[in-house]
Amino acid sequence: MKMVIIGNGKAGSSLASMLSNEGHDVTVIDINPSALERTQNTEDVMCIEGNGIDKDVQKDAAVNKAGIVIAATPYDEVNLLCCLIAKKLGAKRTISRVRNPEYYKQIDFIRDDLGLSMAINPEGITADEILRVLITPEAAKVEVFEKGKMELVEYKIPDNSPILDCSLLEIYKRTRIKFLICAVQRDNEIYIPGGNFILRSGDRINIAATHKDIEQFFKMCGSIKDKVKSCMIVGGGRVGYYLTRNLLAMGMHVKVIEKDLEKCRQLAQMFPKASVIHGDGTDQDMLNEEGIRDADAFVAITGIDEENIIMSLYAKNNSNAKVVTKINRESYVGLSSQIGLDCIISPKYLTTNSVLAYVRSLDNTESNIESIYHIVDNRVEAAEFRIRENIPRLLGIPLKELKIKKNILICSVVRGRQVIIPDGNTCIELNDSVVVVSKEHRFSDIREILE
């Protein structure tokens, strides 16, 4: 499919790389020649220097032939105008990044008039991701499928865990909990494990189950933690706004530290129940004075990755808080894990995952992709498919009889309100929601899992 991306910043360049690697014909428009040169030297994309709101520039990019135009500049107004112009020029679908909370809440009202197919709010998505982790503090990451009915949770096995040196088959047999360990990271290796796989200390495992069964799993492991009741947030930008709003709605005590005085005033006015502190979160004395040692959670979400990492390390070493760190730079994600930061949130990855799910869903109509998540340092993909039409080679056949490609695992089937953690006798049926975890494959159609 031909795609045009307007804006070559962090989000735009990440989208260009991802969509190009997926085999799409990608053109990038930006006014910054040096940024375009970097992209052209590293990615198989066409680059056009110019302003995306100029219809002549869009004509040069052949948006009239584009299946999707994505506007990802730093400015919401520019993105919306770019999409409107692209639609007028004949683009089939348009996607706009909309970050301003005031704009985003109006999107449903004006979507049709603007011709928007999709609006993405990276900060809102990021805040939702952080909230899920705080609700399940034992987890490093929590992804949800089928509107929250099933969760995929990342957990690092500690030295004293009762599941150490046990095969997965042994663990499944001795417990009545319905869960499935569907991916394991050990050192730098990734495994899609079978029943004979034996768990070791330090393994990062991804567990598929309902929220209730996830809690039972943590109780079995002796890893259950107290619920988060208080949260210290450093960074009062848009992610801080959405996260504060969400946490207050859940009845949590929230303290926000922000060094921009005007942002502090705005947050204090919008959220009178929150404690808003004007100060520098990298100041360790300030963190101590504001009670970091007593906080149940600490979230570093400033716009500077290095500051977030330093603050998070201090919180980890000087409190019992659940520590969440926002990092955008890809090279820092692995490094942060190596130095002991377990819960890393990347708005860039979350945004690209949302777009990727939408793009792949356009490739077929019979088993549409509902959502996609990249887990285990972005090296494993979990995709949710909705079975909308009869597929004779797949439906009504026990999983043990299906010829499924290697390094692929069907980790859950949601049927109505029922969540099924499958075994060999489970069959997939029409209208099921199916979550597939894969190490080496990327799918737009569930039939592609079959040999």
HELIX and SHEET records of a PDB file:
HELIX    1   1 LYS A   10  ASN A   21  1                                  12    
HELIX    2   2 PRO A   33  THR A   42  1                                  10    
HELIX    3   3 LYS A   55  ASP A   60  1                                   6    
HELIX    4   4 VAL A   63  LYS A   65  5                                   3    
HELIX    5   5 ASP A   76  LEU A   89  1                                  14    
HELIX    6   6 PRO A  101  TYR A  104  1                                   4    
HELIX    7   7 ILE A  107  LEU A  114  1                                   8    
HELIX    8   8 PRO A  122  ILE A  135  1                                  14    
HELIX    9   9 LEU A  168  ARG A  174  1                                   7    
HELIX   10  10 HIS A  211  CYS A  221  1                                  11    
HELIX   11  11 ARG A  238  ALA A  249  1                                  12    
HELIX   12  12 LEU A  261  MET A  270  1                                  10    
HELIX   13  13 GLN A  284  GLU A  289  1                                   6    
HELIX   14  14 ILE A  292  ASP A  294  5                                   3    
HELIX   15  15 ASP A  305  ASN A  318  1                                  14    
HELIX   16  16 GLU A  330  GLN A  338  1                                   9    
HELIX   17  17 PRO A  347  SER A  361  1                                  15    
HELIX   18  18 LEU A  399  GLU A  401  5                                   3    
HELIX   19  19 ILE A  446  ILE A  449  5                                   4    
SHEET    1   A 6 MET A  46  GLU A  49  0                                        
SHEET    2   A 6 ASP A  25  ASP A  30  1                                        
SHEET    3   A 6 LYS A   2  ILE A   6  1                                        
SHEET    4   A 6 ILE A  68  ALA A  71  1                                        
SHEET    5   A 6 ARG A  93  ARG A  97  1                                        
SHEET    6   A 6 MET A 118  ILE A 120  1                                        
SHEET    1   B 5 LYS A 141  PHE A 145  0                                        
SHEET    2   B 5 MET A 150  LYS A 156 -1                                        
SHEET    3   B 5 ARG A 204  ALA A 209 -1                                        
SHEET    4   B 5 LEU A 180  ARG A 186 -1                                        
SHEET    5   B 5 GLU A 189  TYR A 191 -1                                        
SHEET    1   C 6 SER A 275  HIS A 278  0                                        
SHEET    2   C 6 HIS A 253  GLU A 258  1                                        
SHEET    3   C 6 SER A 230  VAL A 234  1                                        
SHEET    4   C 6 ALA A 297  ALA A 300  1                                        
SHEET    5   C 6 LYS A 322  LYS A 326  1                                        
SHEET    6   C 6 ILE A 344  ILE A 345  1                                        
SHEET    1   D 5 SER A 367  ILE A 375  0                                        
SHEET    2   D 5 VAL A 380  ILE A 387 -1                                        
SHEET    3   D 5 SER A 433  SER A 438 -1                                        
SHEET    4   D 5 ILE A 408  ARG A 415 -1                                        
SHEET    5   D 5 GLN A 418  ILE A 420 -1                                        
END                                                                             
